[in-house]
Amino acid sequence: MRQKLPVYLLFSLFLALLPSIQGCKTGEGCGLEEKYGAPVDKNGELSGKRGKSNLFSKKQQKRMKKG
């Protein structure tokens, strides 16, 4: 039991300190935040552009309109 006490103590200390460790620098943000964030324009405002998403190709759309 005496041999396991230091191991348990170190493990519990590690678990207690783990939440305080940060992966990103304060004030700078993470690179992933910018990569996966919403697109912004040159003024830093959110973009109002909408993407085009087509379920069917143009050829299939023409066929559906005919029939």
PDB file of N, CA, C and O in Angstrom:
ATOM      1  N   MET A   1       0.828  -1.195   0.000  1.00  0.00           N
ATOM      2  CA  MET A   1       0.000   0.000   0.000  1.00  0.00           C
ATOM      3  C   MET A   1       0.873   1.260   0.000  1.00  0.00           C
ATOM      4  O   MET A   1       0.522   2.259  -0.629  1.00  0.00           O
ATOM      5  N   ARG A   2       2.000   1.213   0.699  1.00  0.00           N
ATOM      6  CA  ARG A   2       2.881   2.380   0.769  1.00  0.00           C
ATOM      7  C   ARG A   2       3.500   2.700  -0.592  1.00  0.00           C
ATOM      8  O   ARG A   2       3.775   3.864  -0.885  1.00  0.00           O
ATOM      9  N   GLN A   3       3.722   1.687  -1.422  1.00  0.00           N
ATOM     10  CA  GLN A   3       4.338   1.908  -2.732  1.00  0.00           C
ATOM     11  C   GLN A   3       3.343   2.533  -3.708  1.00  0.00           C
ATOM     12  O   GLN A   3       3.744   3.275  -4.605  1.00  0.00           O
ATOM     13  N   LYS A   4       2.078   2.247  -3.549  1.00  0.00           N
ATOM     14  CA  LYS A   4       1.066   2.766  -4.468  1.00  0.00           C
ATOM     15  C   LYS A   4       0.652   4.190  -4.127  1.00  0.00           C
ATOM     16  O   LYS A   4       0.105   4.887  -4.982  1.00  0.00           O
ATOM     17  N   LEU A   5       0.898   4.637  -2.906  1.00  0.00           N
ATOM     18  CA  LEU A   5       0.486   5.970  -2.480  1.00  0.00           C
ATOM     19  C   LEU A   5       1.112   7.076  -3.337  1.00  0.00           C
ATOM     20  O   LEU A   5       0.377   7.960  -3.777  1.00  0.00           O
ATOM     21  N   PRO A   6       2.428   7.080  -3.599  1.00  0.00           N
ATOM     22  CA  PRO A   6       2.994   8.134  -4.461  1.00  0.00           C
ATOM     23  C   PRO A   6       2.432   8.106  -5.885  1.00  0.00           C
ATOM     24  O   PRO A   6       2.270   9.157  -6.505  1.00  0.00           O
ATOM     25  N   VAL A   7       2.141   6.941  -6.394  1.00  0.00           N
ATOM     26  CA  VAL A   7       1.586   6.836  -7.745  1.00  0.00           C
ATOM     27  C   VAL A   7       0.197   7.458  -7.780  1.00  0.00           C
ATOM     28  O   VAL A   7      -0.122   8.220  -8.693  1.00  0.00           O
ATOM     29  N   TYR A   8      -0.625   7.138  -6.797  1.00  0.00           N
ATOM     30  CA  TYR A   8      -1.967   7.720  -6.720  1.00  0.00           C
ATOM     31  C   TYR A   8      -1.899   9.223  -6.504  1.00  0.00           C
ATOM     32  O   TYR A   8      -2.704   9.967  -7.065  1.00  0.00           O
ATOM     33  N   LEU A   9      -0.959   9.673  -5.705  1.00  0.00           N
ATOM     34  CA  LEU A   9      -0.800  11.093  -5.436  1.00  0.00           C
ATOM     35  C   LEU A   9      -0.392  11.847  -6.702  1.00  0.00           C
ATOM     36  O   LEU A   9      -0.953  12.902  -6.998  1.00  0.00           O
ATOM     37  N   LEU A  10       0.563  11.326  -7.439  1.00  0.00           N
ATOM     38  CA  LEU A  10       0.984  11.966  -8.689  1.00  0.00           C
ATOM     39  C   LEU A  10      -0.131  11.963  -9.734  1.00  0.00           C
ATOM     40  O   LEU A  10      -0.326  12.944 -10.451  1.00  0.00           O
ATOM     41  N   PHE A  11      -0.845  10.868  -9.809  1.00  0.00           N
ATOM     42  CA  PHE A  11      -1.935  10.769 -10.779  1.00  0.00           C
ATOM     43  C   PHE A  11      -3.050  11.756 -10.451  1.00  0.00           C
ATOM     44  O   PHE A  11      -3.584  12.405 -11.351  1.00  0.00           O
ATOM     45  N   SER A  12      -3.406  11.874  -9.181  1.00  0.00           N
ATOM     46  CA  SER A  12      -4.463  12.806  -8.787  1.00  0.00           C
ATOM     47  C   SER A  12      -4.008  14.248  -8.983  1.00  0.00           C
ATOM     48  O   SER A  12      -4.815  15.102  -9.350  1.00  0.00           O
ATOM     49  N   LEU A  13      -2.734  14.533  -8.745  1.00  0.00           N
ATOM     50  CA  LEU A  13      -2.199  15.872  -8.979  1.00  0.00           C
ATOM     51  C   LEU A  13      -2.238  16.213 -10.471  1.00  0.00           C
ATOM     52  O   LEU A  13      -2.579  17.333 -10.850  1.00  0.00           O
ATOM     53  N   PHE A  14      -1.892  15.254 -11.297  1.00  0.00           N
ATOM     54  CA  PHE A  14      -1.950  15.447 -12.749  1.00  0.00           C
ATOM     55  C   PHE A  14      -3.379  15.733 -13.204  1.00  0.00           C
ATOM     56  O   PHE A  14      -3.604  16.633 -14.013  1.00  0.00           O
ATOM     57  N   LEU A  15      -4.338  14.978 -12.691  1.00  0.00           N
ATOM     58  CA  LEU A  15      -5.738  15.193 -13.059  1.00  0.00           C
ATOM     59  C   LEU A  15      -6.251  16.543 -12.569  1.00  0.00           C
ATOM     60  O   LEU A  15      -7.089  17.162 -13.225  1.00  0.00           O
ATOM     61  N   ALA A  16      -5.760  17.000 -11.431  1.00  0.00           N
ATOM     62  CA  ALA A  16      -6.177  18.296 -10.900  1.00  0.00           C
ATOM     63  C   ALA A  16      -5.619  19.447 -11.738  1.00  0.00           C
ATOM     64  O   ALA A  16      -6.277  20.476 -11.889  1.00  0.00           O
ATOM     65  N   LEU A  17      -4.421  19.283 -12.280  1.00  0.00           N
ATOM     66  CA  LEU A  17      -3.790  20.345 -13.069  1.00  0.00           C
ATOM     67  C   LEU A  17      -4.181  20.319 -14.543  1.00  0.00           C
ATOM     68  O   LEU A  17      -3.984  21.309 -15.248  1.00  0.00           O
ATOM     69  N   LEU A  18      -4.713  19.239 -15.005  1.00  0.00           N
ATOM     70  CA  LEU A  18      -5.034  19.078 -16.422  1.00  0.00           C
ATOM     71  C   LEU A  18      -5.994  20.145 -16.965  1.00  0.00           C
ATOM     72  O   LEU A  18      -5.742  20.661 -18.053  1.00  0.00           O
ATOM     73  N   PRO A  19      -7.077  20.501 -16.270  1.00  0.00           N
ATOM     74  CA  PRO A  19      -7.980  21.520 -16.825  1.00  0.00           C
ATOM     75  C   PRO A  19      -7.347  22.899 -16.967  1.00  0.00           C
ATOM     76  O   PRO A  19      -7.801  23.696 -17.788  1.00  0.00           O
ATOM     77  N   SER A  20      -6.319  23.196 -16.195  1.00  0.00           N
ATOM     78  CA  SER A  20      -5.706  24.517 -16.266  1.00  0.00           C
ATOM     79  C   SER A  20      -4.759  24.662 -17.453  1.00  0.00           C
ATOM     80  O   SER A  20      -4.372  25.780 -17.792  1.00  0.00           O
ATOM     81  N   ILE A  21      -4.383  23.571 -18.082  1.00  0.00           N
ATOM     82  CA  ILE A  21      -3.479  23.612 -19.233  1.00  0.00           C
ATOM     83  C   ILE A  21      -4.291  23.963 -20.480  1.00  0.00           C
ATOM     84  O   ILE A  21      -5.301  23.322 -20.770  1.00  0.00           O
ATOM     85  N   GLN A  22      -3.848  24.978 -21.212  1.00  0.00           N
ATOM     86  CA  GLN A  22      -4.563  25.405 -22.409  1.00  0.00           C
ATOM     87  C   GLN A  22      -3.748  25.077 -23.646  1.00  0.00           C
ATOM     88  O   GLN A  22      -2.518  25.099 -23.622  1.00  0.00           O
ATOM     89  N   GLY A  23      -4.453  24.771 -24.726  1.00  0.00           N
ATOM     90  CA  GLY A  23      -3.780  24.442 -25.966  1.00  0.00           C
ATOM     91  C   GLY A  23      -3.472  25.654 -26.818  1.00  0.00           C
ATOM     92  O   GLY A  23      -2.575  25.608 -27.659  1.00  0.00           O
ATOM     93  N   CYS A  24      -4.206  26.747 -26.612  1.00  0.00           N
ATOM     94  CA  CYS A  24      -4.031  27.950 -27.418  1.00  0.00           C
ATOM     95  C   CYS A  24      -3.540  29.090 -26.540  1.00  0.00           C
ATOM     96  O   CYS A  24      -3.808  29.124 -25.339  1.00  0.00           O
ATOM     97  N   LYS A  25      -2.823  30.017 -27.147  1.00  0.00           N
ATOM     98  CA  LYS A  25      -2.351  31.177 -26.401  1.00  0.00           C
ATOM     99  C   LYS A  25      -3.517  32.129 -26.155  1.00  0.00           C
ATOM    100  O   LYS A  25      -4.378  32.303 -27.017  1.00  0.00           O
ATOM    101  N   THR A  26      -3.537  32.737 -24.984  1.00  0.00           N
ATOM    102  CA  THR A  26      -4.593  33.678 -24.637  1.00  0.00           C
ATOM    103  C   THR A  26      -4.461  34.924 -25.499  1.00  0.00           C
ATOM    104  O   THR A  26      -3.369  35.474 -25.644  1.00  0.00           O
ATOM    105  N   GLY A  27      -5.570  35.366 -26.069  1.00  0.00           N
ATOM    106  CA  GLY A  27      -5.581  36.569 -26.885  1.00  0.00           C
ATOM    107  C   GLY A  27      -5.254  36.343 -28.345  1.00  0.00           C
ATOM    108  O   GLY A  27      -5.498  37.224 -29.169  1.00  0.00           O
ATOM    109  N   GLU A  28      -4.714  35.197 -28.687  1.00  0.00           N
ATOM    110  CA  GLU A  28      -4.359  34.932 -30.081  1.00  0.00           C
ATOM    111  C   GLU A  28      -5.338  33.994 -30.758  1.00  0.00           C
ATOM    112  O   GLU A  28      -5.551  34.094 -31.966  1.00  0.00           O
ATOM    113  N   GLY A  29      -5.935  33.088 -30.009  1.00  0.00           N
ATOM    114  CA  GLY A  29      -6.863  32.132 -30.592  1.00  0.00           C
ATOM    115  C   GLY A  29      -6.137  30.981 -31.257  1.00  0.00           C
ATOM    116  O   GLY A  29      -4.911  30.976 -31.366  1.00  0.00           O
ATOM    117  N   CYS A  30      -6.902  30.025 -31.692  1.00  0.00           N
ATOM    118  CA  CYS A  30      -6.343  28.836 -32.334  1.00  0.00           C
ATOM    119  C   CYS A  30      -6.423  28.976 -33.856  1.00  0.00           C
ATOM    120  O   CYS A  30      -7.265  29.708 -34.377  1.00  0.00           O
ATOM    121  N   GLY A  31      -5.559  28.286 -34.541  1.00  0.00           N
ATOM    122  CA  GLY A  31      -5.603  28.273 -36.000  1.00  0.00           C
ATOM    123  C   GLY A  31      -6.852  27.578 -36.508  1.00  0.00           C
ATOM    124  O   GLY A  31      -7.380  27.936 -37.561  1.00  0.00           O
ATOM    125  N   LEU A  32      -7.325  26.592 -35.770  1.00  0.00           N
ATOM    126  CA  LEU A  32      -8.524  25.869 -36.185  1.00  0.00           C
ATOM    127  C   LEU A  32      -9.765  26.742 -36.102  1.00  0.00           C
ATOM    128  O   LEU A  32     -10.701  26.564 -36.881  1.00  0.00           O
ATOM    129  N   GLU A  33      -9.783  27.689 -35.160  1.00  0.00           N
ATOM    130  CA  GLU A  33     -10.918  28.600 -35.047  1.00  0.00           C
ATOM    131  C   GLU A  33     -11.097  29.376 -36.341  1.00  0.00           C
ATOM    132  O   GLU A  33     -12.211  29.513 -36.846  1.00  0.00           O
ATOM    133  N   GLU A  34     -10.009  29.876 -36.866  1.00  0.00           N
ATOM    134  CA  GLU A  34     -10.071  30.659 -38.097  1.00  0.00           C
ATOM    135  C   GLU A  34     -10.373  29.770 -39.298  1.00  0.00           C
ATOM    136  O   GLU A  34     -11.074  30.182 -40.222  1.00  0.00           O
ATOM    137  N   LYS A  35      -9.848  28.566 -39.282  1.00  0.00           N
ATOM    138  CA  LYS A  35     -10.018  27.666 -40.415  1.00  0.00           C
ATOM    139  C   LYS A  35     -11.471  27.228 -40.571  1.00  0.00           C
ATOM    140  O   LYS A  35     -11.994  27.198 -41.685  1.00  0.00           O
ATOM    141  N   TYR A  36     -12.124  26.888 -39.459  1.00  0.00           N
ATOM    142  CA  TYR A  36     -13.476  26.350 -39.528  1.00  0.00           C
ATOM    143  C   TYR A  36     -14.549  27.373 -39.176  1.00  0.00           C
ATOM    144  O   TYR A  36     -15.731  27.030 -39.142  1.00  0.00           O
ATOM    145  N   GLY A  37     -14.170  28.609 -38.916  1.00  0.00           N
ATOM    146  CA  GLY A  37     -15.137  29.642 -38.571  1.00  0.00           C
ATOM    147  C   GLY A  37     -15.890  30.124 -39.803  1.00  0.00           C
ATOM    148  O   GLY A  37     -15.544  29.790 -40.936  1.00  0.00           O
ATOM    149  N   ALA A  38     -16.927  30.920 -39.555  1.00  0.00           N
ATOM    150  CA  ALA A  38     -17.708  31.484 -40.651  1.00  0.00           C
ATOM    151  C   ALA A  38     -16.854  32.491 -41.415  1.00  0.00           C
ATOM    152  O   ALA A  38     -16.044  33.192 -40.810  1.00  0.00           O
ATOM    153  N   PRO A  39     -17.023  32.574 -42.734  1.00  0.00           N
ATOM    154  CA  PRO A  39     -16.211  33.510 -43.512  1.00  0.00           C
ATOM    155  C   PRO A  39     -16.576  34.962 -43.200  1.00  0.00           C
ATOM    156  O   PRO A  39     -17.743  35.280 -42.972  1.00  0.00           O
ATOM    157  N   VAL A  40     -15.579  35.831 -43.191  1.00  0.00           N
ATOM    158  CA  VAL A  40     -15.799  37.252 -42.930  1.00  0.00           C
ATOM    159  C   VAL A  40     -15.276  38.060 -44.112  1.00  0.00           C
ATOM    160  O   VAL A  40     -14.385  37.617 -44.837  1.00  0.00           O
ATOM    161  N   ASP A  41     -15.849  39.266 -44.297  1.00  0.00           N
ATOM    162  CA  ASP A  41     -15.399  40.127 -45.387  1.00  0.00           C
ATOM    163  C   ASP A  41     -14.201  40.965 -44.930  1.00  0.00           C
ATOM    164  O   ASP A  41     -13.659  40.740 -43.847  1.00  0.00           O
ATOM    165  N   LYS A  42     -13.793  41.931 -45.758  1.00  0.00           N
ATOM    166  CA  LYS A  42     -12.585  42.702 -45.448  1.00  0.00           C
ATOM    167  C   LYS A  42     -12.745  43.601 -44.218  1.00  0.00           C
ATOM    168  O   LYS A  42     -11.750  44.015 -43.624  1.00  0.00           O
ATOM    169  N   ASN A  43     -13.990  43.907 -43.832  1.00  0.00           N
ATOM    170  CA  ASN A  43     -14.231  44.722 -42.644  1.00  0.00           C
ATOM    171  C   ASN A  43     -14.340  43.879 -41.377  1.00  0.00           C
ATOM    172  O   ASN A  43     -14.489  44.425 -40.284  1.00  0.00           O
ATOM    173  N   GLY A  44     -14.267  42.575 -41.509  1.00  0.00           N
ATOM    174  CA  GLY A  44     -14.367  41.691 -40.355  1.00  0.00           C
ATOM    175  C   GLY A  44     -15.785  41.293 -40.007  1.00  0.00           C
ATOM    176  O   GLY A  44     -16.019  40.669 -38.973  1.00  0.00           O
ATOM    177  N   GLU A  45     -16.745  41.651 -40.867  1.00  0.00           N
ATOM    178  CA  GLU A  45     -18.143  41.298 -40.627  1.00  0.00           C
ATOM    179  C   GLU A  45     -18.447  39.967 -41.299  1.00  0.00           C
ATOM    180  O   GLU A  45     -17.775  39.567 -42.249  1.00  0.00           O
ATOM    181  N   LEU A  46     -19.464  39.296 -40.794  1.00  0.00           N
ATOM    182  CA  LEU A  46     -19.843  38.010 -41.375  1.00  0.00           C
ATOM    183  C   LEU A  46     -20.306  38.189 -42.810  1.00  0.00           C
ATOM    184  O   LEU A  46     -20.993  39.157 -43.134  1.00  0.00           O
ATOM    185  N   SER A  47     -19.934  37.268 -43.650  1.00  0.00           N
ATOM    186  CA  SER A  47     -20.267  37.328 -45.063  1.00  0.00           C
ATOM    187  C   SER A  47     -21.739  37.007 -45.276  1.00  0.00           C
ATOM    188  O   SER A  47     -22.306  36.171 -44.573  1.00  0.00           O
ATOM    189  N   GLY A  48     -22.354  37.673 -46.246  1.00  0.00           N
ATOM    190  CA  GLY A  48     -23.757  37.429 -46.559  1.00  0.00           C
ATOM    191  C   GLY A  48     -23.928  36.540 -47.776  1.00  0.00           C
ATOM    192  O   GLY A  48     -25.047  36.343 -48.249  1.00  0.00           O
ATOM    193  N   LYS A  49     -22.828  36.000 -48.290  1.00  0.00           N
ATOM    194  CA  LYS A  49     -22.894  35.159 -49.481  1.00  0.00           C
ATOM    195  C   LYS A  49     -23.557  33.832 -49.166  1.00  0.00           C
ATOM    196  O   LYS A  49     -23.436  33.298 -48.063  1.00  0.00           O
ATOM    197  N   ARG A  50     -24.249  33.322 -50.145  1.00  0.00           N
ATOM    198  CA  ARG A  50     -24.851  31.996 -50.012  1.00  0.00           C
ATOM    199  C   ARG A  50     -24.249  31.099 -51.074  1.00  0.00           C
ATOM    200  O   ARG A  50     -24.021  31.521 -52.207  1.00  0.00           O
ATOM    201  N   GLY A  51     -23.999  29.877 -50.702  1.00  0.00           N
ATOM    202  CA  GLY A  51     -23.445  28.929 -51.655  1.00  0.00           C
ATOM    203  C   GLY A  51     -24.536  28.308 -52.505  1.00  0.00           C
ATOM    204  O   GLY A  51     -25.709  28.326 -52.132  1.00  0.00           O
ATOM    205  N   LYS A  52     -24.154  27.765 -53.635  1.00  0.00           N
ATOM    206  CA  LYS A  52     -25.105  27.083 -54.502  1.00  0.00           C
ATOM    207  C   LYS A  52     -24.957  25.590 -54.297  1.00  0.00           C
ATOM    208  O   LYS A  52     -23.864  25.032 -54.398  1.00  0.00           O
ATOM    209  N   SER A  53     -26.073  24.961 -54.009  1.00  0.00           N
ATOM    210  CA  SER A  53     -26.047  23.525 -53.796  1.00  0.00           C
ATOM    211  C   SER A  53     -27.134  22.905 -54.660  1.00  0.00           C
ATOM    212  O   SER A  53     -28.314  23.206 -54.485  1.00  0.00           O
ATOM    213  N   ASN A  54     -26.752  22.058 -55.574  1.00  0.00           N
ATOM    214  CA  ASN A  54     -27.710  21.394 -56.450  1.00  0.00           C
ATOM    215  C   ASN A  54     -27.726  19.909 -56.150  1.00  0.00           C
ATOM    216  O   ASN A  54     -26.690  19.244 -56.140  1.00  0.00           O
ATOM    217  N   LEU A  55     -28.923  19.407 -55.908  1.00  0.00           N
ATOM    218  CA  LEU A  55     -29.067  17.993 -55.640  1.00  0.00           C
ATOM    219  C   LEU A  55     -28.901  17.198 -56.929  1.00  0.00           C
ATOM    220  O   LEU A  55     -28.310  16.119 -56.939  1.00  0.00           O
ATOM    221  N   PHE A  56     -29.431  17.751 -58.014  1.00  0.00           N
ATOM    222  CA  PHE A  56     -29.362  17.071 -59.309  1.00  0.00           C
ATOM    223  C   PHE A  56     -28.531  17.902 -60.278  1.00  0.00           C
ATOM    224  O   PHE A  56     -28.419  19.119 -60.126  1.00  0.00           O
ATOM    225  N   SER A  57     -27.950  17.239 -61.274  1.00  0.00           N
ATOM    226  CA  SER A  57     -27.176  17.948 -62.289  1.00  0.00           C
ATOM    227  C   SER A  57     -28.130  18.727 -63.197  1.00  0.00           C
ATOM    228  O   SER A  57     -29.344  18.528 -63.151  1.00  0.00           O
ATOM    229  N   LYS A  58     -27.569  19.617 -64.024  1.00  0.00           N
ATOM    230  CA  LYS A  58     -28.404  20.421 -64.925  1.00  0.00           C
ATOM    231  C   LYS A  58     -29.176  19.541 -65.896  1.00  0.00           C
ATOM    232  O   LYS A  58     -30.334  19.813 -66.213  1.00  0.00           O
ATOM    233  N   LYS A  59     -28.524  18.488 -66.362  1.00  0.00           N
ATOM    234  CA  LYS A  59     -29.163  17.572 -67.306  1.00  0.00           C
ATOM    235  C   LYS A  59     -30.383  16.904 -66.671  1.00  0.00           C
ATOM    236  O   LYS A  59     -31.435  16.796 -67.301  1.00  0.00           O
ATOM    237  N   GLN A  60     -30.241  16.461 -65.431  1.00  0.00           N
ATOM    238  CA  GLN A  60     -31.356  15.814 -64.743  1.00  0.00           C
ATOM    239  C   GLN A  60     -32.472  16.809 -64.440  1.00  0.00           C
ATOM    240  O   GLN A  60     -33.649  16.450 -64.483  1.00  0.00           O
ATOM    241  N   GLN A  61     -32.115  18.054 -64.136  1.00  0.00           N
ATOM    242  CA  GLN A  61     -33.130  19.072 -63.870  1.00  0.00           C
ATOM    243  C   GLN A  61     -33.965  19.343 -65.119  1.00  0.00           C
ATOM    244  O   GLN A  61     -35.181  19.516 -65.028  1.00  0.00           O
ATOM    245  N   LYS A  62     -33.315  19.381 -66.288  1.00  0.00           N
ATOM    246  CA  LYS A  62     -34.043  19.595 -67.540  1.00  0.00           C
ATOM    247  C   LYS A  62     -35.005  18.454 -67.809  1.00  0.00           C
ATOM    248  O   LYS A  62     -36.130  18.679 -68.256  1.00  0.00           O
ATOM    249  N   ARG A  63     -34.569  17.223 -67.538  1.00  0.00           N
ATOM    250  CA  ARG A  63     -35.437  16.058 -67.736  1.00  0.00           C
ATOM    251  C   ARG A  63     -36.665  16.132 -66.836  1.00  0.00           C
ATOM    252  O   ARG A  63     -37.771  15.804 -67.264  1.00  0.00           O
ATOM    253  N   MET A  64     -36.476  16.555 -65.606  1.00  0.00           N
ATOM    254  CA  MET A  64     -37.600  16.628 -64.668  1.00  0.00           C
ATOM    255  C   MET A  64     -38.579  17.723 -65.064  1.00  0.00           C
ATOM    256  O   MET A  64     -39.785  17.570 -64.869  1.00  0.00           O
ATOM    257  N   LYS A  65     -38.079  18.834 -65.622  1.00  0.00           N
ATOM    258  CA  LYS A  65     -38.962  19.919 -66.046  1.00  0.00           C
ATOM    259  C   LYS A  65     -39.816  19.499 -67.237  1.00  0.00           C
ATOM    260  O   LYS A  65     -40.978  19.891 -67.341  1.00  0.00           O
ATOM    261  N   LYS A  66     -39.235  18.694 -68.144  1.00  0.00           N
ATOM    262  CA  LYS A  66     -39.968  18.226 -69.323  1.00  0.00           C
ATOM    263  C   LYS A  66     -41.071  17.253 -68.937  1.00  0.00           C
ATOM    264  O   LYS A  66     -42.199  17.381 -69.412  1.00  0.00           O
ATOM    265  N   GLY A  67     -40.771  16.305 -68.102  1.00  0.00           N
ATOM    266  CA  GLY A  67     -41.674  15.199 -67.836  1.00  0.00           C
ATOM    267  C   GLY A  67     -42.378  15.300 -66.589  1.00  0.00           C
ATOM    268  O   GLY A  67     -43.172  14.421 -66.255  1.00  0.00           O
TER     269      GLY A  67
END
